[in-house]
Amino acid sequence: MKNKPFRIHHKPPPQKTGDYQSIDETLQKLKRAEPPWSDYRERSLKIHGLICAKCGREFDEKTRHLLTVHHKDGNHLNNPPDGSNWENLCVYCHDDEHSRELLGKYLTEEKK
């Protein structure tokens, strides 16, 4: 029995179908596109007004930068168009809200 020469069989490259873009073009488009959650602050300010939902302090155009948007469920990607996951909080109340969450987690952890 004669030895047959060893052959490597390569799979042919997949055939391209449809409209393909280069990786560079795709990356450029992604960089230019704004994420869907990028304008939630402005939307929340329009929906809920320039007022802190916790302390009731009112803000104007000069002080609106002191208002932040707090995500009630803690997920900054959850931005429903009706604003139901947002509340406008002043920077002080927002800081207090997150401090309370941390303190609550610390106090409820099981002690080892």
C-alpha positions in Angstrom: 0.0 0.0 0.0 1.5 3.3 -1.1 1.5 6.3 1.2 -0.7 9.1 -0.1 0.7 12.6 0.2 -0.7 14.5 3.2 -3.2 17.2 2.2 -4.7 20.0 4.2 -8.2 20.8 3.3 -9.1 24.4 3.8 -12.7 25.6 4.0 -13.4 28.2 1.4 -14.1 31.7 2.9 -17.8 32.4 3.4 -19.5 34.2 0.6 -20.4 37.8 1.3 -24.0 38.6 0.8 -25.8 41.9 1.4 -24.3 45.3 2.1 -21.1 45.2 4.1 -19.2 48.1 5.5 -15.6 48.3 6.6 -14.9 48.0 10.3 -13.6 51.6 10.3 -16.8 52.9 8.7 -18.9 51.1 11.3 -16.9 52.4 14.2 -17.1 55.9 12.9 -20.9 55.7 12.7 -21.1 54.3 16.3 -18.9 57.1 17.6 -21.1 59.7 16.0 -24.4 58.2 17.1 -25.7 59.4 20.4 -26.8 56.6 22.8 -30.5 56.5 23.4 -30.1 57.5 27.0 -27.9 60.5 26.4 -30.7 63.1 26.5 -32.6 61.8 29.5 -31.5 64.7 31.8 -33.1 67.3 29.6 -36.2 65.1 29.1 -36.5 64.6 32.9 -36.1 68.4 33.6 -38.9 69.1 31.1 -41.2 66.4 32.5 -40.6 66.9 36.2 -39.6 70.6 36.2 -36.8 72.4 37.9 -37.6 71.3 41.4 -36.0 68.7 43.7 -38.4 65.8 44.3 -37.0 65.3 47.8 -36.5 68.7 49.5 -38.7 70.8 47.2 -36.1 73.4 46.4 -36.9 75.2 43.2 -34.2 76.0 40.6 -34.0 78.4 37.7 -32.0 78.5 34.5 -28.9 79.9 36.3 -29.0 77.1 39.0 -30.4 74.2 36.9 -26.9 72.6 36.9 -27.4 71.8 40.6 -30.3 69.4 39.6 -29.4 65.8 38.9 -31.5 62.9 37.6 -31.8 60.0 40.0 -32.8 56.6 38.6 -35.3 55.1 41.0 -34.3 51.5 40.2 -30.6 52.3 40.1 -30.2 51.4 36.4 -29.0 54.4 34.4 -29.8 52.5 31.2 -33.5 52.3 32.1 -34.8 55.5 30.6 -38.5 55.1 29.7 -39.8 58.0 27.6 -42.5 58.9 30.2 -39.8 59.5 32.8 -41.3 57.0 35.3 -37.8 55.8 36.4 -36.5 59.3 37.1 -36.7 61.9 39.8 -34.9 65.2 39.8 -32.9 65.7 42.9 -30.6 68.5 43.9 -26.9 67.5 44.3 -27.3 67.5 48.1 -30.3 65.2 48.1 -28.9 63.0 45.4 -25.7 62.5 47.5 -27.8 61.8 50.5 -29.9 59.2 48.6 -26.9 57.3 47.6 -25.3 57.5 51.0 -28.4 56.1 52.5 -28.3 53.2 50.1 -24.7 52.4 51.0 -25.4 52.7 54.7 -28.5 50.5 54.4 -26.5 47.8 52.6 -23.7 48.0 55.2 -26.1 47.7 58.1 -28.1 44.8 56.6 -25.1 42.6 55.7 -24.7 39.5 57.7 -21.8 39.8 60.1 -19.2 37.0 59.7 
